[in-house]
Amino acid sequence: MISPPDTNSNRVEDLTFEQALDQLDQLVRRMESGELGLDESIAAYRRGAELARFCQGRLADAEQQIQKLDEDVLSNFSPDEMPGPAT
């Protein structure tokens, strides 16, 4: 018998983005391979949905941080303060 997907070893909140994405990739591969039974597939789907939401949230947070950084840099940018060509 195939062992069920590892759904409880790590809380999603304790994972890094990269770890969550790796787990999601592994789950998708197992589900696509057809090696999981019905109950295992449901558990894998549930965990995959949780991992996908987590990754989407982390990406949205990163995008907001980048936008904020860009706004700060662009609002403080003044072409008059740029150094001229070295002579």
N, C-alpha and C positions, 0 to 999 in steps of 0.2 A: 504494500500500500504506500502511496505517495504521502509524504508528510505535508500537513497543511501549511499555508503561507505563514511566515513569522509575523503575526499581526500585533502581538502584545509585548514584544521584547523591548521596544522603544516607544515612548510616547512621542507623537509627532512634534510636540512643542519642544522636546529635548534635542531634536535633530538639527543639524545645519541644513541649509538649502541643498547643498551638494549631496548629503546623506539621504535626504528625502527624495531627491530626484533619482538617485541610484536605486533606492528601494522601489520607487514607482516603476522604473525601467525593468527591474527584475520581475516585479509582479506582472507587468504587461507581457513579458516574454513567456512566463509560466502559463499565463492564461491563453496566450496565442498558441502555445505548443499543444494544448488539449490534454495535458497531463493531470489536470485538476478535476475532481469530482464536482458535483453540483454544489454541495455545502462549502467545499473549499473555494470554488469559484465565487460564490456569494461573499465569503469572508475576504477574498482577495479584492473583489470589486469594491467592497466597503472600505477596506484599507487604502486602496488606490484612490478612491474619491477623496478620502481624508488627506492623503499625501498631495494630491493635485490642488486641493483648496489651500493647503499650507504653502505650496510653492507659488501659487498665483498671488497669495497675500504677500509673501516675501518679495516677489518681483514688483508688485504695486508699491510696496514701501520703498524699495530701492529707487524706483522711478520718481517717486515724490521727493526723495532726498536729492536726487540728481537735479530735478527741476529747481529745487530750493537753492542748491549750490550754484546752478547756472544763473538764477535770478540775482543772487548776491554778487556774483562776479560781474555780470553784465550791468547791474545797476551802479556798481562802483567803478566801472570802466570809463575812462575819459581819454579820448584820443590826444588831447593836449598834453597829457602827462607821459606819453610814450617817448622814450629816448629817441633822439634823432640819429642819423647815420654817424658812425664813428669817423672822426677826421684825423 
